């Protein structure tokens, strides 16, 4: 495991995001919290209603959550629910590649970590927080535990309490996950920059996904682009320099 405050992306965005957090704190916390609750209620429904045969059937659930290498319909929902919801543009993060700082250079706003990785990591950490609330070991599934009869009277309280605490305690420190960087269109090509989970031919386990996340947080995909091309050099965002001679 790693500490996000020891990563390069955290260090590069720390001061810019501190000011943004002061201004937008309540809005960010509420929106993040409500999305966590939406996700958690869906998982509770699966275990309490579908897996028990009270509604639909387990086959429908399996079709929705079945993973093909690195993706599934459920993962796609997580990516949309969490990966895109905080819009930390390059102007906010104060990040640009050296090349993209030049005027008249076509550029894009690159999600540095990637929305799929963000969705995975938010859920990974939220489940761990819920395990703490339920006082269960890591090998147990927290939503399966919540669906047990003993929680019938307060399952939703457990969910919203955990989501509210997680939004307050976790989000500020991990805001850099949503950081974007201005890079040139040429730097953003699939032949140069690793996308998604990278070139994988098998289903990844949690430890492998966490390793990819740690590498992204340390900007390894910018420092070591594909096909031995030049590294993408990150610097402070500028309102464009004059074109190179």
ZADO-1210 file (C-alpha; in nm, 4 decimals, padded with zeros to 6 digits):
<atoms>
<atom x="00.0000" y="00.0000" z="00.0000" code="UNK" pos="1"/>
<atom x="00.1088" y="00.3640" z="-00.0349" code="UNK" pos="2"/>
<atom x="00.0472" y="00.7043" z="00.1177" code="UNK" pos="3"/>
<atom x="-00.0956" y="00.9477" z="-00.1333" code="UNK" pos="4"/>
<atom x="00.0713" y="01.2443" z="00.0348" code="UNK" pos="5"/>
<atom x="00.4085" y="01.0917" z="-00.0571" code="UNK" pos="6"/>
<atom x="00.3340" y="01.0846" z="-00.4307" code="UNK" pos="7"/>
<atom x="00.4497" y="01.3353" z="-00.6933" code="UNK" pos="8"/>
<atom x="00.1017" y="01.4331" z="-00.8094" code="UNK" pos="9"/>
<atom x="-00.0019" y="01.5192" z="-00.4553" code="UNK" pos="10"/>
<atom x="00.3074" y="01.7374" z="-00.4147" code="UNK" pos="11"/>
<atom x="00.2557" y="01.9158" z="-00.7473" code="UNK" pos="12"/>
<atom x="-00.1100" y="01.9985" z="-00.6794" code="UNK" pos="13"/>
<atom x="-00.1035" y="02.0496" z="-00.3028" code="UNK" pos="14"/>
<atom x="-00.1168" y="02.4290" z="-00.2911" code="UNK" pos="15"/>
<atom x="-00.3471" y="02.4826" z="-00.5884" code="UNK" pos="16"/>
<atom x="-00.5993" y="02.2306" z="-00.4558" code="UNK" pos="17"/>
<atom x="-00.5777" y="02.3663" z="-00.1015" code="UNK" pos="18"/>
<atom x="-00.7211" y="02.6959" z="-00.2229" code="UNK" pos="19"/>
<atom x="-00.9814" y="02.5227" z="-00.4391" code="UNK" pos="20"/>
<atom x="-01.0899" y="02.3068" z="-00.1457" code="UNK" pos="21"/>
<atom x="-01.1362" y="02.6112" z="00.0784" code="UNK" pos="22"/>
<atom x="-01.3700" y="02.7641" z="-00.1779" code="UNK" pos="23"/>
<atom x="-01.5653" y="02.4535" z="-00.2852" code="UNK" pos="24"/>
<atom x="-01.5427" y="02.2288" z="00.0211" code="UNK" pos="25"/>
<atom x="-01.9135" y="02.1921" z="00.1053" code="UNK" pos="26"/>
<atom x="-02.0233" y="02.1405" z="-00.2558" code="UNK" pos="27"/>
<atom x="-01.7528" y="01.8782" z="-00.3154" code="UNK" pos="28"/>
<atom x="-01.8300" y="01.6913" z="00.0056" code="UNK" pos="29"/>
<atom x="-02.2044" y="01.6797" z="-00.0586" code="UNK" pos="30"/>
<atom x="-02.1778" y="01.5658" z="-00.4214" code="UNK" pos="31"/>
<atom x="-01.9214" y="01.2993" z="-00.3335" code="UNK" pos="32"/>
<atom x="-02.1307" y="01.1795" z="-00.0393" code="UNK" pos="33"/>
<atom x="-02.4532" y="01.1468" z="-00.2385" code="UNK" pos="34"/>
<atom x="-02.2752" y="00.9445" z="-00.5076" code="UNK" pos="35"/>
<atom x="-02.1341" y="00.7096" z="-00.2440" code="UNK" pos="36"/>
<atom x="-02.4836" y="00.6594" z="-00.1040" code="UNK" pos="37"/>
<atom x="-02.6240" y="00.5898" z="-00.4522" code="UNK" pos="38"/>
<atom x="-02.3569" y="00.3263" z="-00.5097" code="UNK" pos="39"/>
<atom x="-02.3969" y="00.1710" z="-00.1648" code="UNK" pos="40"/>
<atom x="-02.7753" y="00.1450" z="-00.1837" code="UNK" pos="41"/>
<atom x="-02.7426" y="-00.0375" z="-00.5152" code="UNK" pos="42"/>
<atom x="-02.5006" y="-00.2888" z="-00.3639" code="UNK" pos="43"/>
<atom x="-02.7270" y="-00.3390" z="-00.0625" code="UNK" pos="44"/>
<atom x="-03.0205" y="-00.4030" z="-00.2968" code="UNK" pos="45"/>
<atom x="-02.8211" y="-00.6664" z="-00.4846" code="UNK" pos="46"/>
<atom x="-02.7393" y="-00.8618" z="-00.1702" code="UNK" pos="47"/>
<atom x="-03.0691" y="-00.8126" z="00.0117" code="UNK" pos="48"/>
<atom x="-03.3116" y="-00.8573" z="-00.2796" code="UNK" pos="49"/>
<atom x="-03.1483" y="-01.0094" z="-00.5869" code="UNK" pos="50"/>
<atom x="-02.9092" y="-01.2622" z="-00.4319" code="UNK" pos="51"/>
<atom x="-03.1875" y="-01.3866" z="-00.2065" code="UNK" pos="52"/>
<atom x="-03.4300" y="-01.4361" z="-00.4944" code="UNK" pos="53"/>
<atom x="-03.6751" y="-01.1730" z="-00.3690" code="UNK" pos="54"/>
<atom x="-03.6401" y="-00.9749" z="-00.6923" code="UNK" pos="55"/>
<atom x="-03.5084" y="-01.0612" z="-01.0402" code="UNK" pos="56"/>
<atom x="-03.2483" y="-01.3380" z="-01.0211" code="UNK" pos="57"/>
<atom x="-02.8771" y="-01.3894" z="-00.9546" code="UNK" pos="58"/>
<atom x="-02.8141" y="-01.4494" z="-01.3263" code="UNK" pos="59"/>
<atom x="-02.9181" y="-01.0914" z="-01.4081" code="UNK" pos="60"/>
<atom x="-02.6821" y="-00.9670" z="-01.1391" code="UNK" pos="61"/>
<atom x="-02.3976" y="-01.1799" z="-01.2714" code="UNK" pos="62"/>
<atom x="-02.4471" y="-01.0434" z="-01.6222" code="UNK" pos="63"/>
<atom x="-02.4240" y="-00.6879" z="-01.4882" code="UNK" pos="64"/>
<atom x="-02.1177" y="-00.7424" z="-01.2699" code="UNK" pos="65"/>
<atom x="-01.9271" y="-01.0011" z="-01.4751" code="UNK" pos="66"/>
<atom x="-01.5762" y="-00.8730" z="-01.5532" code="UNK" pos="67"/>
<atom x="-01.4170" y="-00.9090" z="-01.8945" code="UNK" pos="68"/>
<atom x="-01.0464" y="-00.8523" z="-01.8244" code="UNK" pos="69"/>
<atom x="-01.0710" y="-00.5036" z="-01.6690" code="UNK" pos="70"/>
<atom x="-01.4270" y="-00.3877" z="-01.7268" code="UNK" pos="71"/>
<atom x="-01.7930" y="-00.4673" z="-01.6674" code="UNK" pos="72"/>
<atom x="-02.1216" y="-00.2789" z="-01.6770" code="UNK" pos="73"/>
<atom x="-02.0834" y="-00.2245" z="-01.3025" code="UNK" pos="74"/>
<atom x="-01.7305" y="-00.0853" z="-01.3444" code="UNK" pos="75"/>
<atom x="-01.8516" y="00.1450" z="-01.6201" code="UNK" pos="76"/>
<atom x="-02.1122" y="00.2811" z="-01.3799" code="UNK" pos="77"/>
<atom x="-01.8443" y="00.3382" z="-01.1143" code="UNK" pos="78"/>
<atom x="-01.6297" y="00.5258" z="-01.3655" code="UNK" pos="79"/>
<atom x="-01.9174" y="00.7560" z="-01.4575" code="UNK" pos="80"/>
<atom x="-02.0314" y="00.7986" z="-01.0967" code="UNK" pos="81"/>
<atom x="-01.6902" y="00.8839" z="-00.9526" code="UNK" pos="82"/>
<atom x="-01.4327" y="00.9304" z="-01.2286" code="UNK" pos="83"/>
<atom x="-01.5831" y="01.2360" z="-01.3969" code="UNK" pos="84"/>
<atom x="-01.7694" y="01.4047" z="-01.1129" code="UNK" pos="85"/>
<atom x="-01.4934" y="01.6369" z="-00.9879" code="UNK" pos="86"/>
<atom x="-01.3699" y="01.8603" z="-01.2676" code="UNK" pos="87"/>
<atom x="-01.0200" y="01.9731" z="-01.1716" code="UNK" pos="88"/>
<atom x="-00.9134" y="02.1408" z="-01.4949" code="UNK" pos="89"/>
<atom x="-00.5475" y="02.2247" z="-01.5714" code="UNK" pos="90"/>
<atom x="-00.6222" y="02.5878" z="-01.4836" code="UNK" pos="91"/>
<atom x="-00.7338" y="02.4777" z="-01.1347" code="UNK" pos="92"/>
<atom x="-00.4492" y="02.2299" z="-01.0785" code="UNK" pos="93"/>
<atom x="-00.1882" y="02.4632" z="-01.2327" code="UNK" pos="94"/>
<atom x="-00.0460" y="02.1782" z="-01.4407" code="UNK" pos="95"/>
<atom x="00.0703" y="02.1824" z="-01.8018" code="UNK" pos="96"/>
<atom x="00.3283" y="02.0035" z="-02.0067" code="UNK" pos="97"/>
<atom x="00.6164" y="02.2198" z="-02.1217" code="UNK" pos="98"/>
<atom x="00.5096" y="02.1763" z="-02.4833" code="UNK" pos="99"/>
<atom x="00.1457" y="02.2665" z="-02.4174" code="UNK" pos="100"/>
<atom x="00.2470" y="02.5991" z="-02.2629" code="UNK" pos="101"/>
<atom x="00.3369" y="02.7296" z="-02.6080" code="UNK" pos="102"/>
<atom x="00.0780" y="02.9338" z="-02.7975" code="UNK" pos="103"/>
<atom x="-00.1017" y="02.7791" z="-03.0953" code="UNK" pos="104"/>
<atom x="-00.0104" y="02.4276" z="-02.9892" code="UNK" pos="105"/>
<atom x="-00.3209" y="02.2017" z="-03.0054" code="UNK" pos="106"/>
<atom x="-00.3850" y="02.0647" z="-02.6572" code="UNK" pos="107"/>
<atom x="-00.6182" y="01.8452" z="-02.4510" code="UNK" pos="108"/>
<atom x="-00.7126" y="01.8232" z="-02.0834" code="UNK" pos="109"/>
<atom x="-00.5749" y="01.4878" z="-01.9718" code="UNK" pos="110"/>
<atom x="-00.7202" y="01.3068" z="-01.6691" code="UNK" pos="111"/>
<atom x="-00.3847" y="01.2100" z="-01.5228" code="UNK" pos="112"/>
<atom x="-00.4961" y="00.9080" z="-01.3198" code="UNK" pos="113"/>
<atom x="-00.7797" y="00.7964" z="-01.5461" code="UNK" pos="114"/>
<atom x="-01.1475" y="00.7662" z="-01.4652" code="UNK" pos="115"/>
<atom x="-01.1502" y="00.3854" z="-01.4398" code="UNK" pos="116"/>
<atom x="-00.8701" y="00.3863" z="-01.1845" code="UNK" pos="117"/>
<atom x="-01.0445" y="00.6596" z="-00.9852" code="UNK" pos="118"/>
<atom x="-01.3700" y="00.4629" z="-00.9781" code="UNK" pos="119"/>
<atom x="-01.1892" y="00.1502" z="-00.8606" code="UNK" pos="120"/>
<atom x="-00.9926" y="00.3273" z="-00.5882" code="UNK" pos="121"/>
<atom x="-01.2849" y="00.5245" z="-00.4441" code="UNK" pos="122"/>
<atom x="-01.4855" y="00.2022" z="-00.4055" code="UNK" pos="123"/>
<atom x="-01.1847" y="00.0126" z="-00.2684" code="UNK" pos="124"/>
<atom x="-01.1281" y="00.2720" z="00.0031" code="UNK" pos="125"/>
<atom x="-01.5000" y="00.3202" z="00.0774" code="UNK" pos="126"/>
<atom x="-01.5439" y="-00.0528" z="00.1352" code="UNK" pos="127"/>
<atom x="-01.2527" y="-00.0491" z="00.3792" code="UNK" pos="128"/>
<atom x="-01.4147" y="00.2417" z="00.5636" code="UNK" pos="129"/>
<atom x="-01.7428" y="00.0501" z="00.5802" code="UNK" pos="130"/>
<atom x="-01.5616" y="-00.2559" z="00.7154" code="UNK" pos="131"/>
<atom x="-01.4293" y="-00.0380" z="00.9983" code="UNK" pos="132"/>
<atom x="-01.7817" y="00.0851" z="01.0729" code="UNK" pos="133"/>
<atom x="-01.9140" y="-00.2725" z="01.0796" code="UNK" pos="134"/>
<atom x="-01.6061" y="-00.4017" z="01.2641" code="UNK" pos="135"/>
<atom x="-01.5416" y="-00.6854" z="01.0196" code="UNK" pos="136"/>
<atom x="-01.2198" y="-00.8249" z="00.8746" code="UNK" pos="137"/>
<atom x="-01.0953" y="-00.7327" z="00.5267" code="UNK" pos="138"/>
<atom x="-01.1823" y="-01.0694" z="00.3736" code="UNK" pos="139"/>
<atom x="-01.5531" y="-01.0120" z="00.4397" code="UNK" pos="140"/>
<atom x="-01.7784" y="-00.8303" z="00.1928" code="UNK" pos="141"/>
<atom x="-01.9269" y="-00.5251" z="00.3699" code="UNK" pos="142"/>
<atom x="-02.2489" y="-00.5059" z="00.1662" code="UNK" pos="143"/>
<atom x="-02.3126" y="-00.8765" z="00.2088" code="UNK" pos="144"/>
<atom x="-02.2712" y="-00.8201" z="00.5821" code="UNK" pos="145"/>
<atom x="-02.5148" y="-00.5267" z="00.5764" code="UNK" pos="146"/>
<atom x="-02.7790" y="-00.7410" z="00.4054" code="UNK" pos="147"/>
<atom x="-02.7945" y="-00.9688" z="00.7086" code="UNK" pos="148"/>
<atom x="-03.1118" y="-00.9631" z="00.9163" code="UNK" pos="149"/>
<atom x="-02.9439" y="-00.8016" z="01.2170" code="UNK" pos="150"/>
<atom x="-02.9027" y="-00.4791" z="01.0171" code="UNK" pos="151"/>
<atom x="-03.2617" y="-00.4608" z="00.8883" code="UNK" pos="152"/>
<atom x="-03.3398" y="-00.1666" z="01.1160" code="UNK" pos="153"/>
<atom x="-03.0300" y="00.0468" z="01.0582" code="UNK" pos="154"/>
<atom x="-02.8570" y="-00.0553" z="00.7328" code="UNK" pos="155"/>
<atom x="-02.9166" y="00.2858" z="00.5751" code="UNK" pos="156"/>
<atom x="-02.7829" y="00.4644" z="00.8826" code="UNK" pos="157"/>
<atom x="-02.4609" y="00.2646" z="00.8521" code="UNK" pos="158"/>
<atom x="-02.4306" y="00.3647" z="00.4872" code="UNK" pos="159"/>
<atom x="-02.4974" y="00.7377" z="00.5199" code="UNK" pos="160"/>
<atom x="-02.2875" y="00.7698" z="00.8348" code="UNK" pos="161"/>
<atom x="-01.9898" y="00.6053" z="00.6632" code="UNK" pos="162"/>
<atom x="-02.0409" y="00.8103" z="00.3431" code="UNK" pos="163"/>
<atom x="-02.0566" y="01.1378" z="00.5367" code="UNK" pos="164"/>
<atom x="-01.7429" y="01.0602" z="00.7358" code="UNK" pos="165"/>
<atom x="-01.5584" y="00.9389" z="00.4253" code="UNK" pos="166"/>
<atom x="-01.6487" y="01.2583" z="00.2373" code="UNK" pos="167"/>
<atom x="-01.5079" y="01.4709" z="00.5182" code="UNK" pos="168"/>
<atom x="-01.2018" y="01.2682" z="00.6186" code="UNK" pos="169"/>
<atom x="-01.0830" y="01.1156" z="00.2910" code="UNK" pos="170"/>
<atom x="-01.1774" y="01.3419" z="00.0013" code="UNK" pos="171"/>
<atom x="-00.9612" y="01.6460" z="00.0765" code="UNK" pos="172"/>
<atom x="-00.6393" y="01.4456" z="00.0989" code="UNK" pos="173"/>
<atom x="-00.7207" y="01.2503" z="-00.2177" code="UNK" pos="174"/>
<atom x="-00.8494" y="01.5359" z="-00.4315" code="UNK" pos="175"/>
<atom x="-00.5470" y="01.5109" z="-00.6603" code="UNK" pos="176"/>
<atom x="-00.6899" y="01.1871" z="-00.8018" code="UNK" pos="177"/>
<atom x="-00.9130" y="01.4028" z="-01.0236" code="UNK" pos="178"/>
<atom x="-00.6344" y="01.6362" z="-01.1378" code="UNK" pos="179"/>
<atom x="-00.6117" y="01.7187" z="-01.5073" code="UNK" pos="180"/>
<atom x="-00.3050" y="01.8365" z="-01.6955" code="UNK" pos="181"/>
<atom x="-00.2856" y="02.0337" z="-02.0195" code="UNK" pos="182"/>
<atom x="-00.0803" y="01.8355" z="-02.2685" code="UNK" pos="183"/>
<atom x="-00.0480" y="01.8593" z="-02.6446" code="UNK" pos="184"/>
<atom x="-00.2646" y="01.6521" z="-02.8759" code="UNK" pos="185"/>
<atom x="00.0535" y="01.4838" z="-02.9974" code="UNK" pos="186"/>
<atom x="00.1515" y="01.3908" z="-02.6401" code="UNK" pos="187"/>
<atom x="-00.1972" y="01.2495" z="-02.5835" code="UNK" pos="188"/>
<atom x="-00.1911" y="00.9953" z="-02.8663" code="UNK" pos="189"/>
<atom x="-00.2487" y="00.6303" z="-02.7762" code="UNK" pos="190"/>
<atom x="00.0910" y="00.5469" z="-02.9263" code="UNK" pos="191"/>
<atom x="00.2645" y="00.7653" z="-02.6693" code="UNK" pos="192"/>
<atom x="00.0557" y="00.7760" z="-02.3511" code="UNK" pos="193"/>
<atom x="-00.0760" y="00.4758" z="-02.1586" code="UNK" pos="194"/>
<atom x="-00.4565" y="00.4779" z="-02.1358" code="UNK" pos="195"/>
<atom x="-00.6927" y="00.3053" z="-01.8948" code="UNK" pos="196"/>
<atom x="-00.5320" y="00.0061" z="-01.7280" code="UNK" pos="197"/>
<atom x="-00.2607" y="-00.0175" z="-01.9903" code="UNK" pos="198"/>
<atom x="-00.1946" y="-00.3108" z="-02.2193" code="UNK" pos="199"/>
<atom x="-00.3331" y="-00.6004" z="-02.0138" code="UNK" pos="200"/>
<atom x="-00.4401" y="-00.9411" z="-02.1380" code="UNK" pos="201"/>
<atom x="-00.5824" y="-01.0772" z="-01.8125" code="UNK" pos="202"/>
<atom x="-00.8104" y="-00.9778" z="-01.5289" code="UNK" pos="203"/>
<atom x="-00.6209" y="-00.7689" z="-01.2736" code="UNK" pos="204"/>
<atom x="-00.6386" y="-00.8305" z="-00.8989" code="UNK" pos="205"/>
<atom x="-00.6596" y="-00.5510" z="-00.6416" code="UNK" pos="206"/>
<atom x="-00.2866" y="-00.5434" z="-00.5698" code="UNK" pos="207"/>
<atom x="-00.2049" y="-00.5087" z="-00.9395" code="UNK" pos="208"/>
<atom x="-00.4548" y="-00.2257" z="-00.9769" code="UNK" pos="209"/>
<atom x="-00.3097" y="-00.0487" z="-00.6733" code="UNK" pos="210"/>
<atom x="00.0392" y="-00.0777" z="-00.8228" code="UNK" pos="211"/>
<atom x="-00.0824" y="00.0859" z="-01.1457" code="UNK" pos="212"/>
<atom x="-00.2463" y="00.3630" z="-00.9418" code="UNK" pos="213"/>
<atom x="00.0710" y="00.4278" z="-00.7430" code="UNK" pos="214"/>
<atom x="00.2726" y="00.4511" z="-01.0659" code="UNK" pos="215"/>
<atom x="00.0232" y="00.6986" z="-01.2142" code="UNK" pos="216"/>
<atom x="00.0324" y="00.9113" z="-00.8999" code="UNK" pos="217"/>
<atom x="00.4089" y="00.9293" z="-00.9451" code="UNK" pos="218"/>
<atom x="00.3613" y="01.0236" z="-01.3129" code="UNK" pos="219"/>
<atom x="00.5428" y="00.7189" z="-01.4457" code="UNK" pos="220"/>
<atom x="00.3347" y="00.7191" z="-01.7647" code="UNK" pos="221"/>
<atom x="00.4472" y="01.0773" z="-01.8349" code="UNK" pos="222"/>
<atom x="00.8111" y="01.0063" z="-01.7552" code="UNK" pos="223"/>
<atom x="00.8196" y="00.6802" z="-01.9509" code="UNK" pos="224"/>
<atom x="00.5942" y="00.7155" z="-02.2550" code="UNK" pos="225"/>
<atom x="00.5428" y="00.4351" z="-02.5038" code="UNK" pos="226"/>
<atom x="00.7767" y="00.3473" z="-02.7882" code="UNK" pos="227"/>
<atom x="01.0813" y="00.5242" z="-02.6399" code="UNK" pos="228"/>
<atom x="00.9473" y="00.8704" z="-02.7164" code="UNK" pos="229"/>
<atom x="01.0476" y="01.1811" z="-02.5229" code="UNK" pos="230"/>
<atom x="00.9143" y="01.2154" z="-02.1706" code="UNK" pos="231"/>
<atom x="00.6290" y="01.4562" z="-02.1050" code="UNK" pos="232"/>
<atom x="00.7726" y="01.7320" z="-01.8868" code="UNK" pos="233"/>
<atom x="00.5244" y="01.8829" z="-01.6409" code="UNK" pos="234"/>
<atom x="00.5523" y="02.2439" z="-01.5206" code="UNK" pos="235"/>
<atom x="00.3305" y="02.5286" z="-01.3988" code="UNK" pos="236"/>
<atom x="00.0360" y="02.6222" z="-01.6156" code="UNK" pos="237"/>
<atom x="00.0885" y="02.9416" z="-01.8158" code="UNK" pos="238"/>
<atom x="-00.1365" y="03.1565" z="-02.0353" code="UNK" pos="239"/>
<atom x="00.0770" y="03.0506" z="-02.3329" code="UNK" pos="240"/>
<atom x="00.4281" y="03.1491" z="-02.4266" code="UNK" pos="241"/>
<atom x="00.5279" y="03.2691" z="-02.7675" code="UNK" pos="242"/>
<atom x="00.5695" y="02.9917" z="-03.0230" code="UNK" pos="243"/>
<atom x="00.9130" y="02.8378" z="-03.0558" code="UNK" pos="244"/>
<atom x="01.1275" y="02.9891" z="-03.3324" code="UNK" pos="245"/>
</atoms>
